[in-house]
Amino acid sequence: MNESLMTKPTYPEPLRLLPDLEAAAPFPLHALGELLGGAAAAIVEAVQVPEALAAQSIPNNGSNHSLCSLGSAKAGPLIKR
């Protein structure tokens, strides 16, 4: 074919699907206290997730001492026979 007879197609500029988002504020891990904040920081480092996601995976009942009693729990069967 003769290339002089064929023109290159022109396309319109594509529309953006989503608006530009501003960067999220850093999650205040220090507000969780030493124990829970340290646990969240360890998750961030080990799993490579954002701080907010790691902090939400830490159980917290409103007290910064919710995990302190885990070390004193007695191990045993859940059902006694």
Biopython code that builds the backbone (N, CA, C, O; Angstrom):
import numpy as np
from Bio.PDB.StructureBuilder import StructureBuilder

atoms = [
    (1, "MET", "N", (0.829, -1.183, 0.000)),
    (1, "MET", "CA", (0.000, 0.000, 0.000)),
    (1, "MET", "C", (0.870, 1.240, 0.000)),
    (1, "MET", "O", (2.031, 1.229, 0.407)),
    (2, "ASN", "N", (0.273, 2.275, -0.460)),
    (2, "ASN", "CA", (0.970, 3.546, -0.516)),
    (2, "ASN", "C", (0.759, 4.277, 0.808)),
    (2, "ASN", "O", (-0.375, 4.596, 1.163)),
    (3, "GLU", "N", (1.827, 4.542, 1.531)),
    (3, "GLU", "CA", (1.726, 5.175, 2.851)),
    (3, "GLU", "C", (1.263, 6.619, 2.770)),
    (3, "GLU", "O", (0.744, 7.142, 3.756)),
    (4, "SER", "N", (1.427, 7.267, 1.661)),
    (4, "SER", "CA", (1.006, 8.663, 1.543)),
    (4, "SER", "C", (-0.514, 8.800, 1.543)),
    (4, "SER", "O", (-1.024, 9.884, 1.827)),
    (5, "LEU", "N", (-1.243, 7.744, 1.235)),
    (5, "LEU", "CA", (-2.698, 7.795, 1.218)),
    (5, "LEU", "C", (-3.310, 7.539, 2.602)),
    (5, "LEU", "O", (-4.472, 7.870, 2.837)),
    (6, "MET", "N", (-2.540, 6.960, 3.503)),
    (6, "MET", "CA", (-3.052, 6.619, 4.841)),
    (6, "MET", "C", (-2.619, 7.689, 5.846)),
    (6, "MET", "O", (-1.438, 8.023, 5.932)),
    (7, "THR", "N", (-3.553, 8.210, 6.583)),
    (7, "THR", "CA", (-3.215, 9.180, 7.622)),
    (7, "THR", "C", (-3.263, 8.493, 8.982)),
    (7, "THR", "O", (-4.006, 7.532, 9.186)),
    (8, "LYS", "N", (-2.480, 8.991, 9.878)),
    (8, "LYS", "CA", (-2.477, 8.427, 11.228)),
    (8, "LYS", "C", (-3.754, 8.842, 11.937)),
    (8, "LYS", "O", (-4.172, 9.996, 11.835)),
    (9, "PRO", "N", (-4.376, 7.922, 12.651)),
    (9, "PRO", "CA", (-5.606, 8.283, 13.365)),
    (9, "PRO", "C", (-5.303, 9.227, 14.528)),
    (9, "PRO", "O", (-4.230, 9.158, 15.128)),
    (10, "THR", "N", (-6.231, 10.086, 14.835)),
    (10, "THR", "CA", (-6.089, 10.978, 15.985)),
    (10, "THR", "C", (-7.131, 10.577, 17.026)),
    (10, "THR", "O", (-8.263, 10.228, 16.692)),
    (11, "TYR", "N", (-6.732, 10.634, 18.268)),
    (11, "TYR", "CA", (-7.600, 10.241, 19.365)),
    (11, "TYR", "C", (-7.734, 11.407, 20.342)),
    (11, "TYR", "O", (-6.787, 12.174, 20.519)),
    (12, "PRO", "N", (-8.886, 11.548, 20.971)),
    (12, "PRO", "CA", (-9.033, 12.616, 21.977)),
    (12, "PRO", "C", (-8.218, 12.287, 23.219)),
    (12, "PRO", "O", (-7.879, 11.130, 23.467)),
    (13, "GLU", "N", (-7.911, 13.308, 23.986)),
    (13, "GLU", "CA", (-7.175, 13.129, 25.239)),
    (13, "GLU", "C", (-8.051, 12.325, 26.207)),
    (13, "GLU", "O", (-9.221, 12.662, 26.389)),
    (14, "PRO", "N", (-7.515, 11.275, 26.826)),
    (14, "PRO", "CA", (-8.339, 10.467, 27.741)),
    (14, "PRO", "C", (-8.749, 11.263, 28.981)),
    (14, "PRO", "O", (-7.993, 12.104, 29.468)),
    (15, "LEU", "N", (-9.946, 10.989, 29.482)),
    (15, "LEU", "CA", (-10.442, 11.638, 30.684)),
    (15, "LEU", "C", (-9.925, 10.908, 31.918)),
    (15, "LEU", "O", (-9.772, 9.687, 31.909)),
    (16, "ARG", "N", (-9.656, 11.666, 32.980)),
    (16, "ARG", "CA", (-9.209, 11.054, 34.227)),
    (16, "ARG", "C", (-10.397, 10.353, 34.878)),
    (16, "ARG", "O", (-11.496, 10.905, 34.924)),
    (17, "LEU", "N", (-10.179, 9.147, 35.376)),
    (17, "LEU", "CA", (-11.245, 8.408, 36.031)),
    (17, "LEU", "C", (-11.433, 8.849, 37.481)),
    (17, "LEU", "O", (-12.558, 8.885, 37.978)),
    (18, "LEU", "N", (-10.351, 9.181, 38.149)),
    (18, "LEU", "CA", (-10.404, 9.590, 39.544)),
    (18, "LEU", "C", (-9.692, 10.925, 39.723)),
    (18, "LEU", "O", (-8.733, 11.214, 39.008)),
    (19, "PRO", "N", (-10.146, 11.732, 40.659)),
    (19, "PRO", "CA", (-9.427, 12.986, 40.919)),
    (19, "PRO", "C", (-8.123, 12.698, 41.662)),
    (19, "PRO", "O", (-7.965, 11.635, 42.264)),
    (20, "ASP", "N", (-7.204, 13.637, 41.616)),
    (20, "ASP", "CA", (-5.963, 13.500, 42.376)),
    (20, "ASP", "C", (-6.294, 13.559, 43.859)),
    (20, "ASP", "O", (-7.062, 14.414, 44.300)),
    (21, "LEU", "N", (-5.712, 12.646, 44.625)),
    (21, "LEU", "CA", (-5.960, 12.578, 46.062)),
    (21, "LEU", "C", (-4.783, 13.168, 46.816)),
    (21, "LEU", "O", (-3.631, 13.019, 46.408)),
    (22, "GLU", "N", (-5.080, 13.834, 47.911)),
    (22, "GLU", "CA", (-3.999, 14.359, 48.733)),
    (22, "GLU", "C", (-3.461, 13.236, 49.623)),
    (22, "GLU", "O", (-4.168, 12.273, 49.919)),
    (23, "ALA", "N", (-2.235, 13.371, 50.034)),
    (23, "ALA", "CA", (-1.604, 12.347, 50.867)),
    (23, "ALA", "C", (-2.292, 12.287, 52.226)),
    (23, "ALA", "O", (-2.665, 13.315, 52.792)),
    (24, "ALA", "N", (-2.455, 11.076, 52.740)),
    (24, "ALA", "CA", (-3.093, 10.891, 54.040)),
    (24, "ALA", "C", (-2.141, 11.326, 55.154)),
    (24, "ALA", "O", (-0.922, 11.230, 55.017)),
    (25, "ALA", "N", (-2.707, 11.795, 56.238)),
    (25, "ALA", "CA", (-1.903, 12.171, 57.405)),
    (25, "ALA", "C", (-1.329, 10.897, 58.029)),
    (25, "ALA", "O", (-2.000, 9.865, 58.017)),
    (26, "PRO", "N", (-0.119, 10.939, 58.568)),
    (26, "PRO", "CA", (0.456, 9.744, 59.183)),
    (26, "PRO", "C", (-0.356, 9.320, 60.409)),
    (26, "PRO", "O", (-0.855, 10.164, 61.153)),
    (27, "PHE", "N", (-0.481, 8.020, 60.611)),
    (27, "PHE", "CA", (-1.229, 7.493, 61.752)),
    (27, "PHE", "C", (-0.407, 7.682, 63.029)),
    (27, "PHE", "O", (0.788, 7.387, 63.032)),
    (28, "PRO", "N", (-1.014, 8.163, 64.106)),
    (28, "PRO", "CA", (-0.260, 8.395, 65.358)),
    (28, "PRO", "C", (-0.088, 7.107, 66.166)),
    (28, "PRO", "O", (-0.839, 6.854, 67.108)),
    (29, "LEU", "N", (0.901, 6.300, 65.793)),
    (29, "LEU", "CA", (1.140, 5.045, 66.525)),
    (29, "LEU", "C", (1.454, 5.306, 67.998)),
    (29, "LEU", "O", (1.145, 4.473, 68.850)),
    (30, "HIS", "N", (2.061, 6.447, 68.306)),
    (30, "HIS", "CA", (2.414, 6.762, 69.694)),
    (30, "HIS", "C", (1.170, 6.873, 70.568)),
    (30, "HIS", "O", (1.252, 6.679, 71.781)),
    (31, "ALA", "N", (0.013, 7.186, 69.968)),
    (31, "ALA", "CA", (-1.225, 7.320, 70.738)),
    (31, "ALA", "C", (-1.726, 5.970, 71.241)),
    (31, "ALA", "O", (-2.569, 5.924, 72.136)),
    (32, "LEU", "N", (-1.225, 4.878, 70.684)),
    (32, "LEU", "CA", (-1.636, 3.552, 71.135)),
    (32, "LEU", "C", (-0.905, 3.109, 72.388)),
    (32, "LEU", "O", (-1.256, 2.091, 72.984)),
    (33, "GLY", "N", (0.093, 3.854, 72.789)),
    (33, "GLY", "CA", (0.878, 3.464, 73.955)),
    (33, "GLY", "C", (2.076, 2.627, 73.543)),
    (33, "GLY", "O", (2.245, 2.284, 72.372)),
    (34, "GLU", "N", (2.899, 2.306, 74.524)),
    (34, "GLU", "CA", (4.141, 1.591, 74.242)),
    (34, "GLU", "C", (3.894, 0.164, 73.751)),
    (34, "GLU", "O", (4.508, -0.273, 72.778)),
    (35, "LEU", "N", (3.005, -0.555, 74.414)),
    (35, "LEU", "CA", (2.767, -1.961, 74.075)),
    (35, "LEU", "C", (2.066, -2.107, 72.720)),
    (35, "LEU", "O", (2.571, -2.790, 71.829)),
    (36, "LEU", "N", (0.911, -1.469, 72.569)),
    (36, "LEU", "CA", (0.141, -1.618, 71.338)),
    (36, "LEU", "C", (0.794, -0.892, 70.165)),
    (36, "LEU", "O", (0.770, -1.384, 69.037)),
    (37, "GLY", "N", (1.379, 0.278, 70.429)),
    (37, "GLY", "CA", (2.080, 0.998, 69.374)),
    (37, "GLY", "C", (3.288, 0.214, 68.879)),
    (37, "GLY", "O", (3.575, 0.187, 67.683)),
    (38, "GLY", "N", (3.990, -0.422, 69.810)),
    (38, "GLY", "CA", (5.125, -1.261, 69.424)),
    (38, "GLY", "C", (4.692, -2.467, 68.602)),
    (38, "GLY", "O", (5.371, -2.864, 67.655)),
    (39, "ALA", "N", (3.549, -3.045, 68.978)),
    (39, "ALA", "CA", (3.024, -4.178, 68.208)),
    (39, "ALA", "C", (2.647, -3.738, 66.797)),
    (39, "ALA", "O", (2.938, -4.441, 65.829)),
    (40, "ALA", "N", (2.004, -2.587, 66.676)),
    (40, "ALA", "CA", (1.628, -2.070, 65.351)),
    (40, "ALA", "C", (2.873, -1.746, 64.526)),
    (40, "ALA", "O", (2.909, -2.025, 63.327)),
    (41, "ALA", "N", (3.884, -1.166, 65.153)),
    (41, "ALA", "CA", (5.125, -0.845, 64.434)),
    (41, "ALA", "C", (5.812, -2.116, 63.941)),
    (41, "ALA", "O", (6.387, -2.128, 62.853)),
    (42, "ALA", "N", (5.754, -3.181, 64.733)),
    (42, "ALA", "CA", (6.346, -4.459, 64.313)),
    (42, "ALA", "C", (5.592, -5.032, 63.115)),
    (42, "ALA", "O", (6.204, -5.603, 62.212)),
    (43, "ILE", "N", (4.272, -4.882, 63.103)),
    (43, "ILE", "CA", (3.480, -5.355, 61.966)),
    (43, "ILE", "C", (3.842, -4.558, 60.715)),
    (43, "ILE", "O", (3.990, -5.128, 59.634)),
    (44, "VAL", "N", (3.986, -3.239, 60.859)),
    (44, "VAL", "CA", (4.362, -2.385, 59.722)),
    (44, "VAL", "C", (5.673, -2.869, 59.115)),
    (44, "VAL", "O", (5.798, -2.982, 57.895)),
    (45, "GLU", "N", (6.637, -3.150, 59.962)),
    (45, "GLU", "CA", (7.958, -3.569, 59.477)),
    (45, "GLU", "C", (7.928, -4.967, 58.872)),
    (45, "GLU", "O", (8.530, -5.203, 57.824)),
    (46, "ALA", "N", (7.231, -5.893, 59.521)),
    (46, "ALA", "CA", (7.242, -7.283, 59.063)),
    (46, "ALA", "C", (6.381, -7.505, 57.820)),
    (46, "ALA", "O", (6.774, -8.243, 56.916)),
    (47, "VAL", "N", (5.214, -6.871, 57.774)),
    (47, "VAL", "CA", (4.266, -7.146, 56.715)),
    (47, "VAL", "C", (4.323, -6.099, 55.604)),
    (47, "VAL", "O", (3.802, -6.321, 54.511)),
    (48, "GLN", "N", (4.960, -4.951, 55.885)),
    (48, "GLN", "CA", (5.091, -3.870, 54.904)),
    (48, "GLN", "C", (3.723, -3.315, 54.494)),
    (48, "GLN", "O", (3.396, -3.234, 53.309)),
    (49, "VAL", "N", (2.932, -2.934, 55.508)),
    (49, "VAL", "CA", (1.625, -2.319, 55.283)),
    (49, "VAL", "C", (1.642, -0.909, 55.856)),
    (49, "VAL", "O", (2.521, -0.587, 56.656)),
    (50, "PRO", "N", (0.693, -0.058, 55.467)),
    (50, "PRO", "CA", (0.619, 1.275, 56.058)),
    (50, "PRO", "C", (0.337, 1.205, 57.564)),
    (50, "PRO", "O", (-0.262, 0.244, 58.046)),
    (51, "GLU", "N", (0.773, 2.227, 58.295)),
    (51, "GLU", "CA", (0.618, 2.241, 59.743)),
    (51, "GLU", "C", (-0.846, 2.146, 60.164)),
    (51, "GLU", "O", (-1.160, 1.460, 61.137)),
    (52, "ALA", "N", (-1.744, 2.818, 59.455)),
    (52, "ALA", "CA", (-3.158, 2.792, 59.825)),
    (52, "ALA", "C", (-3.728, 1.377, 59.723)),
    (52, "ALA", "O", (-4.522, 0.973, 60.572)),
    (53, "LEU", "N", (-3.340, 0.632, 58.713)),
    (53, "LEU", "CA", (-3.825, -0.736, 58.551)),
    (53, "LEU", "C", (-3.290, -1.632, 59.659)),
    (53, "LEU", "O", (-4.023, -2.460, 60.201)),
    (54, "ALA", "N", (-2.024, -1.471, 59.992)),
    (54, "ALA", "CA", (-1.437, -2.272, 61.067)),
    (54, "ALA", "C", (-2.089, -1.942, 62.403)),
    (54, "ALA", "O", (-2.351, -2.843, 63.199)),
    (55, "ALA", "N", (-2.352, -0.673, 62.657)),
    (55, "ALA", "CA", (-2.954, -0.264, 63.933)),
    (55, "ALA", "C", (-4.368, -0.806, 64.072)),
    (55, "ALA", "O", (-4.791, -1.133, 65.180)),
    (56, "GLN", "N", (-5.100, -0.908, 62.984)),
    (56, "GLN", "CA", (-6.460, -1.421, 63.047)),
    (56, "GLN", "C", (-6.494, -2.925, 63.292)),
    (56, "GLN", "O", (-7.537, -3.463, 63.664)),
    (57, "SER", "N", (-5.387, -3.603, 63.092)),
    (57, "SER", "CA", (-5.356, -5.041, 63.335)),
    (57, "SER", "C", (-4.986, -5.376, 64.781)),
    (57, "SER", "O", (-4.964, -6.547, 65.158)),
    (58, "ILE", "N", (-4.700, -4.371, 65.579)),
    (58, "ILE", "CA", (-4.361, -4.573, 66.994)),
    (58, "ILE", "C", (-5.649, -4.530, 67.811)),
    (58, "ILE", "O", (-6.390, -3.549, 67.736)),
    (59, "PRO", "N", (-5.932, -5.583, 68.596)),
    (59, "PRO", "CA", (-7.136, -5.533, 69.431)),
    (59, "PRO", "C", (-6.983, -4.487, 70.520)),
    (59, "PRO", "O", (-5.923, -4.375, 71.137)),
    (60, "ASN", "N", (-8.043, -3.719, 70.758)),
    (60, "ASN", "CA", (-7.997, -2.684, 71.780)),
    (60, "ASN", "C", (-9.400, -2.482, 72.315)),
    (60, "ASN", "O", (-10.325, -2.205, 71.552)),
    (61, "ASN", "N", (-9.562, -2.618, 73.608)),
    (61, "ASN", "CA", (-10.880, -2.451, 74.213)),
    (61, "ASN", "C", (-11.018, -1.075, 74.855)),
    (61, "ASN", "O", (-11.834, -0.897, 75.759)),
    (62, "GLY", "N", (-10.241, -0.109, 74.404)),
    (62, "GLY", "CA", (-10.291, 1.227, 74.982)),
    (62, "GLY", "C", (-9.208, 1.440, 76.018)),
    (62, "GLY", "O", (-9.008, 2.560, 76.488)),
    (63, "SER", "N", (-8.515, 0.390, 76.374)),
    (63, "SER", "CA", (-7.437, 0.481, 77.360)),
    (63, "SER", "C", (-6.129, 0.117, 76.681)),
    (63, "SER", "O", (-6.090, -0.798, 75.858)),
    (64, "ASN", "N", (-5.069, 0.816, 77.014)),
    (64, "ASN", "CA", (-3.751, 0.488, 76.460)),
    (64, "ASN", "C", (-3.142, -0.721, 77.139)),
    (64, "ASN", "O", (-2.005, -1.090, 76.844)),
    (65, "HIS", "N", (-3.877, -1.337, 78.037)),
    (65, "HIS", "CA", (-3.347, -2.501, 78.753)),
    (65, "HIS", "C", (-4.119, -3.765, 78.407)),
    (65, "HIS", "O", (-4.076, -4.738, 79.160)),
    (66, "SER", "N", (-4.823, -3.768, 77.279)),
    (66, "SER", "CA", (-5.674, -4.902, 76.951)),
    (66, "SER", "C", (-4.888, -6.179, 76.682)),
    (66, "SER", "O", (-5.432, -7.271, 76.849)),
    (67, "LEU", "N", (-3.634, -6.077, 76.275)),
    (67, "LEU", "CA", (-2.841, -7.272, 75.999)),
    (67, "LEU", "C", (-1.926, -7.656, 77.155)),
    (67, "LEU", "O", (-1.237, -8.673, 77.080)),
    (68, "CYS", "N", (-1.905, -6.870, 78.212)),
    (68, "CYS", "CA", (-0.960, -7.126, 79.301)),
    (68, "CYS", "C", (-1.236, -8.443, 80.012)),
    (68, "CYS", "O", (-0.302, -9.077, 80.502)),
    (69, "SER", "N", (-2.474, -8.864, 80.082)),
    (69, "SER", "CA", (-2.796, -10.073, 80.820)),
    (69, "SER", "C", (-2.529, -11.347, 80.023)),
    (69, "SER", "O", (-2.634, -12.445, 80.570)),
    (70, "LEU", "N", (-2.189, -11.222, 78.744)),
    (70, "LEU", "CA", (-1.953, -12.417, 77.942)),
    (70, "LEU", "C", (-0.779, -13.240, 78.458)),
    (70, "LEU", "O", (-0.799, -14.467, 78.356)),
    (71, "GLY", "N", (0.232, -12.594, 79.003)),
    (71, "GLY", "CA", (1.383, -13.330, 79.499)),
    (71, "GLY", "C", (1.072, -14.150, 80.735)),
    (71, "GLY", "O", (1.776, -15.121, 81.011)),
    (72, "SER", "N", (0.039, -13.796, 81.491)),
    (72, "SER", "CA", (-0.285, -14.527, 82.701)),
    (72, "SER", "C", (-1.399, -15.553, 82.503)),
    (72, "SER", "O", (-1.789, -16.242, 83.446)),
    (73, "ALA", "N", (-1.913, -15.655, 81.266)),
    (73, "ALA", "CA", (-2.992, -16.625, 81.014)),
    (73, "ALA", "C", (-2.457, -18.043, 81.107)),
    (73, "ALA", "O", (-1.346, -18.333, 80.662)),
    (74, "LYS", "N", (-3.258, -18.920, 81.689)),
    (74, "LYS", "CA", (-2.862, -20.331, 81.796)),
    (74, "LYS", "C", (-3.258, -21.058, 80.531)),
    (74, "LYS", "O", (-4.382, -20.917, 80.048)),
    (75, "ALA", "N", (-2.342, -21.827, 80.000)),
    (75, "ALA", "CA", (-2.631, -22.617, 78.805)),
    (75, "ALA", "C", (-3.329, -23.895, 79.216)),
    (75, "ALA", "O", (-2.971, -24.509, 80.221)),
    (76, "GLY", "N", (-4.297, -24.285, 78.465)),
    (76, "GLY", "CA", (-5.010, -25.527, 78.755)),
    (76, "GLY", "C", (-6.124, -25.738, 77.767)),
    (76, "GLY", "O", (-6.383, -24.885, 76.918)),
    (77, "PRO", "N", (-6.791, -26.881, 77.875)),
    (77, "PRO", "CA", (-7.887, -27.145, 76.940)),
    (77, "PRO", "C", (-9.059, -26.210, 77.187)),
    (77, "PRO", "O", (-9.303, -25.797, 78.321)),
    (78, "LEU", "N", (-9.781, -25.877, 76.128)),
    (78, "LEU", "CA", (-10.941, -25.023, 76.255)),
    (78, "LEU", "C", (-12.137, -25.771, 76.835)),
    (78, "LEU", "O", (-12.983, -25.172, 77.500)),
    (79, "ILE", "N", (-12.210, -27.076, 76.587)),
    (79, "ILE", "CA", (-13.313, -27.886, 77.097)),
    (79, "ILE", "C", (-12.746, -28.878, 78.095)),
    (79, "ILE", "O", (-11.836, -29.643, 77.775)),
    (80, "LYS", "N", (-13.291, -28.861, 79.312)),
    (80, "LYS", "CA", (-12.849, -29.823, 80.335)),
    (80, "LYS", "C", (-13.708, -31.058, 80.234)),
    (80, "LYS", "O", (-14.931, -30.969, 80.116)),
    (81, "ARG", "N", (-13.071, -32.206, 80.280)),
    (81, "ARG", "CA", (-13.803, -33.484, 80.214)),
    (81, "ARG", "C", (-13.793, -34.185, 81.534)),
    (81, "ARG", "O", (-14.358, -35.271, 81.660)),
]
sb = StructureBuilder()
sb.init_structure("model")
sb.init_model(0)
sb.init_chain("A")
sb.init_seg("    ")
for serial, (resi, resn, name, xyz) in enumerate(atoms, 1):
    if name == "N":
        sb.init_residue(resn, " ", resi, " ")
    sb.init_atom(name, np.array(xyz, "f"), 0.0, 1.0, " ", f" {name:<3s}", serial, name[0])
structure = sb.get_structure()
